[in-house]
């Protein structure tokens, strides 16, 4: 799949989120990024280039990747009570990054053993 098509899909998602955020049902904008657009692309590429066994491994790791996202959501929620939005977003991304790094470390250790 060409890089251009991936960029167009990403831009389309951003536009969709922006449009939904302006509606009466603005909260649905939080659901749109969870549509597996990029997961579909990643899973197709891994399955096509590395095979079904690698895809299955990727799917298990993807299931665990929900944990850093949950850390991001919980910390952002809490930080919005204490900080301005830009700082809260930054802090939540730092928390996501730390939890994602931990996930990768544990996953690598688990796969090696």
DSSP file (Angstrom, degrees, kcal/mol; ACC not computed):
  #  RESIDUE AA STRUCTURE BP1 BP2  ACC     N-H-->O    O-->H-N    N-H-->O    O-->H-N    TCO  KAPPA ALPHA  PHI   PSI    X-CA   Y-CA   Z-CA
    1    1 A X              0   0    0      0, 0.0     5,-0.0     0, 0.0    44,-0.0   0.000 360.0 360.0 360.0 131.5    0.0    0.0    0.0
    2    2 A X     >  -     0   0    0      1,-0.1     4,-1.7     4,-0.0     5,-0.1  -0.283 360.0-123.0 -72.4 154.2    1.5    3.3   -1.0
    3    3 A X  H  > S+     0   0    0      1,-0.2     4,-2.3     2,-0.2     5,-0.2   0.837 111.2  59.7 -62.3 -34.0    2.6    5.9    1.5
    4    4 A X  H  > S+     0   0    0      2,-0.2     4,-2.3     1,-0.2    -1,-0.2   0.918 103.8  49.0 -62.3 -44.3    0.3    8.4   -0.2
    5    5 A X  H  > S+     0   0    0      1,-0.2     4,-2.4     2,-0.2    -1,-0.2   0.906 110.9  50.7 -63.0 -41.4   -2.8    6.3    0.4
    6    6 A X  H  X S+     0   0    0     -4,-1.7     4,-2.3     1,-0.2    -1,-0.2   0.902 110.4  49.7 -62.7 -40.7   -1.9    5.9    4.0
    7    7 A X  H  X S+     0   0    0     -4,-2.3     4,-2.5     2,-0.2    -2,-0.2   0.893 110.1  50.4 -65.2 -39.9   -1.5    9.7    4.4
    8    8 A X  H  X S+     0   0    0     -4,-2.3     4,-2.4     2,-0.2    -2,-0.2   0.905 110.3  49.7 -65.2 -41.7   -4.8   10.3    2.7
    9    9 A X  H  X S+     0   0    0     -4,-2.4     4,-2.1     2,-0.2    -2,-0.2   0.933 111.9  48.5 -62.0 -45.3   -6.5    7.9    5.1
   10   10 A X  H  X S+     0   0    0     -4,-2.3     4,-2.1     1,-0.2    -2,-0.2   0.914 111.9  48.5 -61.0 -44.2   -4.9    9.5    8.1
   11   11 A X  H  X S+     0   0    0     -4,-2.5     4,-2.4     1,-0.2    -1,-0.2   0.890 109.3  53.8 -63.7 -39.1   -5.9   13.0    6.9
   12   12 A X  H  X S+     0   0    0     -4,-2.4     4,-2.4     1,-0.2    -1,-0.2   0.891 107.8  49.9 -62.2 -39.9   -9.5   11.8    6.3
   13   13 A X  H  X S+     0   0    0     -4,-2.1     4,-2.7     2,-0.2    -1,-0.2   0.913 109.9  50.8 -65.0 -42.7   -9.7   10.5    9.9
   14   14 A X  H  X S+     0   0    0     -4,-2.1     4,-2.3     1,-0.2    -2,-0.2   0.911 111.5  47.9 -62.2 -42.2   -8.4   13.8   11.2
   15   15 A X  H  X S+     0   0    0     -4,-2.4     4,-2.5     2,-0.2    -1,-0.2   0.915 111.2  50.9 -64.4 -42.8  -11.0   15.7    9.2
   16   16 A X  H  X S+     0   0    0     -4,-2.4     4,-2.6     2,-0.2     5,-0.2   0.921 110.5  48.9 -61.0 -44.7  -13.8   13.3   10.4
   17   17 A X  H  X S+     0   0    0     -4,-2.7     4,-2.4     1,-0.2    -1,-0.2   0.922 111.2  50.5 -60.6 -44.1  -12.7   13.8   14.0
   18   18 A X  H  X S+     0   0    0     -4,-2.3     4,-0.7     1,-0.2    -2,-0.2   0.908 112.1  46.7 -61.4 -43.2  -12.8   17.6   13.5
   19   19 A X  H >< S+     0   0    0     -4,-2.5     3,-0.8     1,-0.2     4,-0.2   0.918 113.4  47.8 -66.1 -43.6  -16.2   17.5   12.0
   20   20 A X  H >< S+     0   0    0     -4,-2.6     3,-1.8     1,-0.2    -2,-0.2   0.878 103.9  61.7 -66.0 -36.8  -17.7   15.3   14.7
   21   21 A X  H 3< S+     0   0    0     -4,-2.4    -1,-0.2     1,-0.3    -2,-0.2   0.737 101.4  54.5 -62.0 -21.8  -16.1   17.4   17.5
   22   22 A X  T << S+     0   0    0     -3,-0.8    -1,-0.3    -4,-0.7    -2,-0.2   0.484  95.8  88.0 -90.0  -3.7  -18.2   20.3   16.2
   23   23 A X  S X  S-     0   0    0     -3,-1.8     3,-0.8    -4,-0.2     4,-0.0  -0.313  93.9-103.1 -90.4 175.4  -21.5   18.4   16.5
   24   24 A X  T 3  S+     0   0    0      1,-0.3     2,-0.3     2,-0.1     3,-0.2   0.791 122.9  54.7 -64.8 -29.6  -23.9   18.0   19.4
   25   25 A X  T >   +     0   0    0      1,-0.2     3,-2.1    -5,-0.1    -1,-0.3  -0.320  68.1 149.6 -99.7  47.8  -22.5   14.5   19.9
   26   26 A X  G X   +     0   0    0     -3,-0.8     3,-2.0    -2,-0.3     4,-0.2   0.753  59.3  71.9 -53.5 -30.7  -18.9   15.7   20.2
   27   27 A X  G >  S+     0   0    0      1,-0.3     3,-1.7    -3,-0.2     4,-0.3   0.717  81.2  72.5 -63.7 -21.0  -17.9   12.8   22.5
   28   28 A X  G X> S+     0   0    0     -3,-2.1     3,-1.7     1,-0.3     4,-1.4   0.741  78.8  77.1 -65.6 -21.1  -18.1   10.4   19.5
   29   29 A X  H <> S+     0   0    0     -3,-2.0     4,-0.7    -4,-0.3    -1,-0.3   0.776  87.8  59.6 -58.7 -25.1  -14.9   12.1   18.4
   30   30 A X  H <4 S+     0   0    0     -3,-1.7    -1,-0.3    -4,-0.2    -2,-0.2   0.668 104.0  50.2 -75.6 -17.3  -13.2    9.9   21.1
   31   31 A X  H X4 S+     0   0    0     -3,-1.7     3,-1.3    -4,-0.3     4,-0.4   0.801  95.1  70.5 -87.8 -32.8  -14.5    6.8   19.4
   32   32 A X  H >< S+     0   0    0     -4,-1.4     3,-1.9     1,-0.3    -2,-0.1   0.879  93.0  54.7 -56.5 -44.4  -13.3    7.5   15.9
   33   33 A X  T 3< S+     0   0    0     -4,-0.7    -1,-0.3     1,-0.3    -2,-0.1   0.739 101.9  61.6 -64.3 -17.5   -9.6    7.1   16.6
   34   34 A X  T <  S+     0   0    0     -3,-1.3    -1,-0.3    -4,-0.2     2,-0.2   0.555  73.8 109.3 -86.0  -6.8  -10.3    3.7   17.9
   35   35 A X  S <  S-     0   0    0     -3,-1.9     2,-2.3    -4,-0.4     3,-0.5  -0.543  85.1-117.4 -63.5 133.7  -11.7    2.5   14.6
   36   36 A X  S  > S+     0   0    0     -2,-0.2     4,-3.0     1,-0.2     5,-0.2  -0.074  70.6 132.6 -75.8  44.2   -9.0    0.1   13.5
   37   37 A X  H  > S+     0   0    0     -2,-2.3     4,-1.6     1,-0.2    -1,-0.2   0.965  81.3  32.5 -54.9 -57.4   -7.9    2.0   10.4
   38   38 A X  H  > S+     0   0    0     -3,-0.5     4,-2.9     1,-0.2    -1,-0.2   0.815 116.5  57.8 -74.6 -29.5   -4.2    1.9   11.0
   39   39 A X  H  > S+     0   0    0      2,-0.2     4,-3.3    -4,-0.2     5,-0.3   0.913 104.6  52.3 -64.6 -41.2   -4.5   -1.6   12.7
   40   40 A X  H  X S+     0   0    0     -4,-3.0     4,-2.2     2,-0.2    -2,-0.2   0.928 112.2  45.5 -58.3 -44.9   -6.1   -2.9    9.4
   41   41 A X  H  X S+     0   0    0     -4,-1.6     4,-2.5    -5,-0.2    -2,-0.2   0.947 115.6  46.0 -63.6 -49.0   -3.2   -1.5    7.5
   42   42 A X  H  X S+     0   0    0     -4,-2.9     4,-2.8     1,-0.2     5,-0.2   0.914 114.2  47.7 -62.0 -44.1   -0.6   -2.9    9.9
   43   43 A X  H  X S+     0   0    0     -4,-3.3     4,-2.5     1,-0.2     5,-0.2   0.873 111.7  50.3 -68.4 -36.2   -2.2   -6.3   10.2
   44   44 A X  H  X S+     0   0    0     -4,-2.2     4,-2.5    -5,-0.3     5,-0.2   0.942 113.3  45.7 -63.6 -46.5   -2.5   -6.5    6.4
   45   45 A X  H  X S+     0   0    0     -4,-2.5     4,-3.0     2,-0.2     5,-0.4   0.944 116.2  44.4 -64.4 -47.7    1.2   -5.6    5.9
   46   46 A X  H  X>S+     0   0    0     -4,-2.8     4,-3.0     1,-0.2     5,-0.9   0.945 117.1  45.6 -62.6 -47.5    2.4   -8.0    8.7
   47   47 A X  H  X5S+     0   0    0     -4,-2.5     4,-0.6    -5,-0.2    -1,-0.2   0.872 118.2  43.2 -62.6 -37.8    0.2  -10.9    7.5
   48   48 A X  H  <5S+     0   0    0     -4,-2.5    -2,-0.2    -5,-0.2    -1,-0.2   0.889 125.9  30.4 -75.8 -41.0    1.1  -10.3    3.9
   49   49 A X  H  <5S+     0   0    0     -4,-3.0    -2,-0.2    -5,-0.2    -3,-0.2   0.783 133.7  26.0 -92.3 -29.1    4.8   -9.8    4.4
   50   50 A X  H  <5S-     0   0    0     -4,-3.0     4,-0.3    -5,-0.4    -3,-0.2   0.591 106.3-116.1-113.2 -14.8    5.6  -12.0    7.4
   51   51 A X     X< -     0   0    0     -5,-0.9     4,-1.8    -4,-0.6    -1,-0.2  -0.244  35.8 -65.5 101.3 169.5    2.8  -14.6    7.4
   52   52 A X  H  > S+     0   0    0      1,-0.2     4,-2.7     2,-0.2     5,-0.2   0.847 126.8  56.7 -66.7 -37.6   -0.1  -15.6    9.6
   53   53 A X  H  > S+     0   0    0      1,-0.2     4,-1.9     2,-0.2    -1,-0.2   0.920 109.4  46.1 -63.1 -42.3    2.1  -16.7   12.6
   54   54 A X  H  > S+     0   0    0     -4,-0.3     4,-2.5     2,-0.2    -1,-0.2   0.876 111.1  53.9 -65.7 -36.8    3.7  -13.3   12.8
   55   55 A X  H  X S+     0   0    0     -4,-1.8     4,-2.6     2,-0.2    -2,-0.2   0.924 106.6  51.4 -62.3 -44.0    0.2  -11.7   12.4
   56   56 A X  H  X S+     0   0    0     -4,-2.7     4,-2.0     2,-0.2    -2,-0.2   0.903 110.5  48.4 -61.0 -40.9   -1.0  -13.8   15.4
   57   57 A X  H  X S+     0   0    0     -4,-1.9     4,-2.4     1,-0.2    -1,-0.2   0.918 111.4  50.6 -63.2 -43.3    1.9  -12.6   17.5
   58   58 A X  H  X S+     0   0    0     -4,-2.5     4,-2.5     1,-0.2    -2,-0.2   0.884 108.3  53.0 -61.5 -39.1    1.2   -9.0   16.4
   59   59 A X  H  X S+     0   0    0     -4,-2.6     4,-1.9     2,-0.2    -1,-0.2   0.898 108.5  48.8 -65.5 -40.9   -2.5   -9.4   17.3
   60   60 A X  H  X S+     0   0    0     -4,-2.0     4,-1.6     2,-0.2    -2,-0.2   0.936 113.1  47.4 -63.6 -45.4   -1.6  -10.6   20.8
   61   61 A X  H  X S+     0   0    0     -4,-2.4     4,-1.5     1,-0.2    -2,-0.2   0.901 109.0  55.3 -61.4 -39.6    0.8   -7.7   21.3
   62   62 A X  H  < S+     0   0    0     -4,-2.5     4,-0.3     1,-0.2    -1,-0.2   0.867 103.4  55.0 -61.3 -36.9   -1.9   -5.4   20.0
   63   63 A X  H >< S+     0   0    0     -4,-1.9     3,-1.1     1,-0.2    -1,-0.2   0.909 109.3  47.0 -62.9 -40.7   -4.3   -6.6   22.6
   64   64 A X  H >< S+     0   0    0     -4,-1.6     3,-1.8     1,-0.2     4,-0.4   0.753  96.8  73.4 -71.0 -23.7   -1.7   -5.7   25.3
   65   65 A X  T 3X S+     0   0    0     -4,-1.5     4,-1.1     1,-0.3    -1,-0.2   0.598  78.2  76.9 -69.6  -8.0   -1.2   -2.3   23.7
   66   66 A X  H <> S+     0   0    0     -3,-1.1     4,-2.5    -4,-0.3    -1,-0.3   0.806  82.7  68.6 -66.7 -28.4   -4.6   -1.3   25.1
   67   67 A X  H <> S+     0   0    0     -3,-1.8     4,-2.5     1,-0.2    -1,-0.2   0.943  98.5  45.7 -60.7 -51.7   -2.9   -0.9   28.5
   68   68 A X  H  > S+     0   0    0     -4,-0.4     4,-2.5     1,-0.2    -1,-0.2   0.885 112.7  52.5 -59.5 -35.4   -0.8    2.2   27.5
   69   69 A X  H  X S+     0   0    0     -4,-1.1     4,-2.5     2,-0.2    -1,-0.2   0.915 109.2  48.7 -65.1 -41.0   -3.9    3.7   25.9
   70   70 A X  H  X S+     0   0    0     -4,-2.5     4,-2.7     2,-0.2     5,-0.2   0.897 109.4  52.8 -64.4 -39.7   -5.8    3.2   29.1
   71   71 A X  H  X S+     0   0    0     -4,-2.5     4,-2.7     1,-0.2     5,-0.3   0.930 109.3  50.4 -58.7 -45.2   -3.0    4.7   31.1
   72   72 A X  H  X S+     0   0    0     -4,-2.5     4,-2.6     1,-0.2     5,-0.2   0.937 112.3  45.9 -57.7 -49.1   -3.2    7.7   28.7
   73   73 A X  H  X S+     0   0    0     -4,-2.5     4,-2.3     2,-0.2    -2,-0.2   0.923 114.9  45.9 -63.5 -45.4   -6.9    8.1   29.2
   74   74 A X  H  X S+     0   0    0     -4,-2.7     4,-2.3     2,-0.2    -1,-0.2   0.930 116.1  44.9 -65.4 -45.6   -6.9    7.7   33.0
   75   75 A X  H  X S+     0   0    0     -4,-2.7     4,-3.2    -5,-0.2     5,-0.2   0.899 112.4  51.4 -68.5 -38.5   -3.9   10.1   33.5
   76   76 A X  H  X S+     0   0    0     -4,-2.6     4,-1.8    -5,-0.3    -1,-0.2   0.931 109.2  51.3 -62.7 -43.0   -5.4   12.7   31.1
   77   77 A X  H  < S+     0   0    0     -4,-2.3     4,-0.4    -5,-0.2     3,-0.2   0.950 115.2  42.1 -56.8 -49.5   -8.7   12.6   32.9
   78   78 A X  H >< S+     0   0    0     -4,-2.3     3,-1.4     1,-0.2     4,-0.5   0.906 112.0  53.8 -65.2 -42.5   -6.9   13.2   36.2
   79   79 A X  H >X S+     0   0    0     -4,-3.2     4,-2.6     1,-0.3     3,-1.2   0.781  94.7  69.1 -65.9 -26.8   -4.5   15.8   34.9
   80   80 A X  T 3< S+     0   0    0     -4,-1.8    -1,-0.3     1,-0.3    -2,-0.2   0.721  96.8  54.7 -66.7 -17.5   -7.3   17.9   33.5
   81   81 A X  T <4 S+     0   0    0     -3,-1.4    -1,-0.3    -4,-0.4    -2,-0.2   0.701 120.3  30.0 -81.5 -20.3   -8.3   18.7   37.1
   82   82 A X  T <4 S+     0   0    0     -3,-1.2     2,-0.3    -4,-0.5    -2,-0.2   0.647 119.0  38.1-113.1 -20.6   -4.8   20.0   37.9
   83   83 A X  S  < S-     0   0    0     -4,-2.6     2,-0.1     2,-0.0    -1,-0.0  -0.812  81.4 -94.5-132.9 164.9   -3.3   21.4   34.7
   84   84 A X     >  -     0   0    0     -2,-0.3     4,-2.7     1,-0.1     5,-0.2  -0.432  52.1 -99.9 -72.9 160.0   -4.2   23.4   31.6
   85   85 A X  H  > S+     0   0    0      1,-0.2     4,-2.9     2,-0.2     5,-0.3   0.887 118.9  50.0 -55.9 -49.2   -5.1   21.3   28.6
   86   86 A X  H  > S+     0   0    0      1,-0.2     4,-2.2     2,-0.2    -1,-0.2   0.915 115.4  44.3 -58.8 -41.0   -1.7   21.5   26.8
   87   87 A X  H  > S+     0   0    0     -3,-0.2     4,-2.8     2,-0.2    -1,-0.2   0.897 113.4  50.8 -68.5 -39.9    0.2   20.5   29.9
   88   88 A X  H  X S+     0   0    0     -4,-2.7     4,-2.5     2,-0.2    -2,-0.2   0.916 111.2  48.3 -63.4 -43.3   -2.3   17.8   30.7
   89   89 A X  H  X S+     0   0    0     -4,-2.9     4,-2.2    -5,-0.2    -2,-0.2   0.927 112.7  48.3 -62.6 -44.4   -2.0   16.4   27.2
   90   90 A X  H  X S+     0   0    0     -4,-2.2     4,-2.2    -5,-0.3    -2,-0.2   0.933 112.8  47.7 -61.0 -46.8    1.8   16.5   27.3
   91   91 A X  H  X S+     0   0    0     -4,-2.8     4,-2.2     1,-0.2    -1,-0.2   0.891 111.3  50.6 -63.7 -39.8    1.9   14.8   30.7
   92   92 A X  H  X S+     0   0    0     -4,-2.5     4,-2.5     2,-0.2    -1,-0.2   0.876 109.1  51.3 -66.4 -36.8   -0.6   12.1   29.6
   93   93 A X  H  X S+     0   0    0     -4,-2.2     4,-2.8     2,-0.2    -2,-0.2   0.883 108.2  52.4 -66.8 -37.7    1.6   11.4   26.5
   94   94 A X  H  X S+     0   0    0     -4,-2.2     4,-2.4     2,-0.2    -2,-0.2   0.929 110.2  48.4 -61.6 -44.3    4.6   11.1   28.7
   95   95 A X  H  X S+     0   0    0     -4,-2.2     4,-2.5     1,-0.2    -2,-0.2   0.905 111.6  49.6 -62.2 -42.0    2.7    8.5   30.8
   96   96 A X  H  X S+     0   0    0     -4,-2.5     4,-2.8     2,-0.2     5,-0.2   0.929 110.5  51.0 -60.5 -44.6    1.7    6.7   27.7
   97   97 A X  H  X S+     0   0    0     -4,-2.8     4,-2.5     2,-0.2    -2,-0.2   0.904 111.0  47.3 -61.8 -42.8    5.3    6.7   26.5
   98   98 A X  H  X S+     0   0    0     -4,-2.4     4,-2.3     2,-0.2    -1,-0.2   0.934 115.0  45.2 -64.7 -45.7    6.5    5.2   29.8
   99   99 A X  H  X S+     0   0    0     -4,-2.5     4,-2.3     2,-0.2    -2,-0.2   0.863 113.3  50.7 -68.7 -34.0    3.9    2.5   29.9
  100  100 A X  H  X S+     0   0    0     -4,-2.8     4,-2.6    -5,-0.2    -1,-0.2   0.907 110.2  49.8 -67.4 -41.0    4.4    1.7   26.2
  101  101 A X  H  X S+     0   0    0     -4,-2.5     4,-2.5    -5,-0.2    -2,-0.2   0.909 111.6  49.0 -62.9 -41.4    8.2    1.4   26.8
  102  102 A X  H  X S+     0   0    0     -4,-2.3     4,-2.9     2,-0.2     5,-0.3   0.915 110.1  51.2 -63.4 -42.6    7.5   -0.9   29.8
  103  103 A X  H  X S+     0   0    0     -4,-2.3     4,-2.9     1,-0.2     5,-0.2   0.935 111.3  47.2 -59.3 -46.8    5.2   -3.0   27.6
  104  104 A X  H  X S+     0   0    0     -4,-2.6     4,-2.8     2,-0.2     5,-0.2   0.912 112.7  49.9 -62.3 -42.5    7.8   -3.3   24.9
  105  105 A X  H  X S+     0   0    0     -4,-2.5     4,-2.3     2,-0.2    -2,-0.2   0.942 114.7  43.1 -61.1 -49.1   10.5   -4.2   27.5
  106  106 A X  H  X S+     0   0    0     -4,-2.9     4,-2.8     2,-0.2    -2,-0.2   0.910 114.8  50.4 -64.8 -42.1    8.3   -6.9   29.1
  107  107 A X  H  X S+     0   0    0     -4,-2.9     4,-2.8    -5,-0.3    -2,-0.2   0.919 111.2  48.2 -62.4 -44.4    7.1   -8.2   25.7
  108  108 A X  H  X S+     0   0    0     -4,-2.8     4,-1.8     2,-0.2    -1,-0.2   0.911 113.4  47.7 -62.9 -42.8   10.7   -8.5   24.5
  109  109 A X  H  X S+     0   0    0     -4,-2.3     4,-1.2    -5,-0.2    -2,-0.2   0.919 113.4  48.0 -63.5 -44.4   11.7  -10.2   27.7
  110  110 A X  H  < S+     0   0    0     -4,-2.8     3,-0.3     1,-0.2    -2,-0.2   0.903 112.0  49.0 -63.4 -43.1    8.7  -12.6   27.5
  111  111 A X  H  < S+     0   0    0     -4,-2.8    -1,-0.2     1,-0.2    -2,-0.2   0.821 109.7  52.4 -68.2 -30.9    9.4  -13.4   23.8
  112  112 A X  H  <        0   0    0     -4,-1.8    -1,-0.2     1,-0.2    -2,-0.2   0.777 360.0 360.0 -74.8 -26.0   13.1  -14.1   24.5
  113  113 A X     <        0   0    0     -4,-1.2    -1,-0.2    -3,-0.3    -2,-0.2   0.449 360.0 360.0 -90.3 360.0   12.3  -16.6   27.3
